[in-house]
Amino acid sequence: MAGGWTRDGAVQDQIDDSISDEVMHARSKLPTGESAEFCVECGDEIPERRRLAIPGVKTCILCQSERDGQRAASGVNRRGSKDSQLR
């Protein structure tokens, strides 16, 4: 249900666009090129199956898990709640 000057389906279009933007952003961060045989962080060997599954991989699974755990949120509030607008 749209209201005001918006057309029907405008909210869903905005949701779809937000998801597409995040997917493109995530894909742009994927490694490319030739995979390393040894992890650039710890020096352990990267298993061949991982190198084949993720082209351009530079870290072992343990080091990548640690990196993923350190990532911070983007800070973009797409929900637009009243609380966020009052701050």
ZIRA-V680353 format. One record per pair of residues at least 12 apart in sequence whose C-alpha atoms are under 6 Angstrom apart, sorted by the first residue. I is the first residue (numbers start at 1). J is the second residue. Records with the same first field share a line. If there is no record, write none. Layout:
I->J ; J
This chain:
31->56 ; 57
32->55 ; 56
33->56
34->56
35->51 ; 55 ; 56 ; 57
36->58
39->58 ; 59 ; 60
40->58 ; 59
46->60
